[in-house]
Amino acid sequence: MTTGPIRAATVEISTYRELLVNLVRRELRSRFRRTFLGWGWSLLQPIMMTAVYALVLGVFFKAKPPPGDPSGMDNFAFFLLSGVVPWTLFSAGLGAAIGSVANAGGLITRVWFPRQLLPMAAILALAFTAMIELGVLAVAVTVFEQVVLIQFIPVALVLLGLQVMFTMGVSLWLAAANVRYKDVEYLTGVFLLAYFYLTPILYPVSFIPDTSILGTSITWRDVFLANPMARFVMAYRNVFYDVTLPGLNTMLWLVGWSTVVFALGFRYFVRRSPRFAEEM
């Protein structure tokens, strides 16, 4: 495929940026409309998820998180939250974006606009929510652990931007495939369930055995660390739990994965988008 349609689709996003902003606003307004807690629900979900896992793992199974290096922090709730918040952005982003095109059939068949704005708006709305959640986490760590995180805010924003790119890339691919193959939505739910436990959110990377696979030079830890979300969780945990900068190798890995996945997802979506109307 030539780069012409890709370049044209990129220009269209810039041209229709006001529509994108309005779609993001609509997502934000509609998410908690007619609810008592409103935006409080965005904070309640990761807090409740963390509380349950902290209770089961920390109280029932007596599990203890590794101390933060170099912070020395050993708070299980903060250890879990630093992984749960980015995971929620990824999983909720896929869930919201995957049906964004298929569920807008009436609009797509009547009005022309860049179709990629639909999944992108869903991801950006969730990114705004995640930014608030990370801000609350930073304040909580500062208050309860007496650790100042303000100097790491730019790093956290860079991580958030990279994760938005990565999540958009996966979501664009799945949203385009879901228009024709409705099984994609159900398969994604099954995939996310397995992917959650294969990502070191409830446990540290050190729990993954560093032993060889079938006598090769590749270890089980190498395989797990090839998982992009594992790298994202590690990087967020560096900032909010270890209180240090992520390693250069981790950042380069995340930049590479995010760029490649976004480019491939965007390319696939643009290639498939002319057929959406007739496939609905």
C-alpha positions, 0 to 999 in steps of 0.5 A, spaced: 500 500 500 502 506 498 503 512 503 498 516 499 492 514 503 496 514 510 498 521 509 491 523 507 488 520 513 493 524 517 491 530 514 484 529 515 485 528 523 488 535 523 483 538 519 477 535 523 481 536 530 475 540 532 470 534 531 475 530 535 475 535 540 467 535 540 467 527 540 472 527 546 468 531 550 461 527 548 465 521 551 467 524 557 460 527 558 456 521 557 460 516 561 458 518 568 451 522 566 446 521 571 450 518 576 450 520 583 458 519 584 460 522 577 467 522 576 468 519 582 467 512 579 473 513 575 477 513 581 472 508 585 474 502 579 481 502 580 481 503 588 476 497 589 480 493 584 486 494 588 483 493 595 480 486 593 487 484 590 490 487 596 486 483 601 486 477 598 494 477 596 496 481 602 492 479 608 489 472 606 496 469 602 500 474 606 504 476 600 508 482 601 511 487 595 518 487 594 521 494 597 521 500 592 528 501 589 531 506 591 525 509 595 524 503 600 516 503 599 513 497 601 506 499 601 502 493 597 496 498 595 501 503 591 505 497 588 498 494 585 495 501 583 501 503 579 500 497 575 492 497 575 491 504 573 495 503 566 492 496 565 485 500 566 487 505 561 489 499 556 483 494 557 478 499 558 480 503 551 480 496 547 473 495 550 471 502 548 474 503 542 473 496 539 465 497 538 466 505 536 465 504 529 461 498 529 456 501 533 456 507 529 453 504 523 447 509 522 452 515 522 457 512 518 452 510 512 449 518 512 455 522 514 462 522 511 468 524 516 474 521 518 472 514 521 479 513 525 476 519 530 471 514 533 476 510 536 481 515 537 476 519 541 474 513 546 482 512 547 483 520 549 477 520 553 480 514 557 487 518 557 484 524 560 481 519 566 487 516 567 491 522 568 486 524 573 487 517 577 495 518 576 495 525 579 491 522 585 496 516 586 502 521 586 498 525 591 497 519 595 504 517 595 506 524 597 502 524 603 502 517 606 509 516 604 512 523 604 515 522 598 516 528 593 514 526 586 513 532 582 519 532 578 517 525 575 510 528 572 513 530 566 516 522 565 509 520 567 506 524 562 511 521 557 509 514 559 502 516 558 503 519 551 506 513 549 501 508 552 496 512 548 499 511 542 500 503 543 493 503 545 490 507 539 494 502 535 491 496 538 484 499 538 484 501 531 486 494 528 481 491 532 475 496 531 476 495 523 476 488 524 470 488 528 466 491 523 466 485 519 468 479 524 463 480 530 467 475 534 473 480 535 469 483 540 468 477 544 475 474 543 478 480 545 475 479 552 478 472 553 485 475 550 484 481 556 483 476 561 489 472 560 493 478 558 492 481 565 495 475 569 501 474 564 502 482 565 506 483 572 501 487 575 499 483 581 506 480 582 513 483 581 518 481 575 522 478 579 517 472 580 518 470 573 523 465 573 530 467 569 531 460 567 532 457 560 527 455 555 528 448 552 536 449 553 536 455 549 539 462 551 532 465 552 529 465 559 522 465 561 523 472 564 525 474 557 519 472 554 515 476 559 519 482 558 517 482 551 510 483 553 509 491 551 504 492 557 509 489 562 514 494 560 509 499 561 507 497 568 515 496 570 516 504 567 510 506 571 512 502 577 519 505 577 516 512 577 510 511 582 513 506 587 521 506 586 521 513 585 526 513 580 527 514 572 525 508 568 531 505 565 533 507 558 532 501 555 525 500 557 524 507 554 527 506 548 523 499 548 516 503 549 518 508 544 519 503 539 513 498 540 508 504 541 511 507 534 510 501 530 504 498 533 500 505 532 503 505 525 501 498 523 494 499 526 493 506 523 495 503 516 490 497 517 484 502 519 485 506 513 486 501 508 479 498 511 475 504 512 472 505 505 469 498 506 465 500 513 459 502 510 457 496 505 459 491 511 455 494 516 
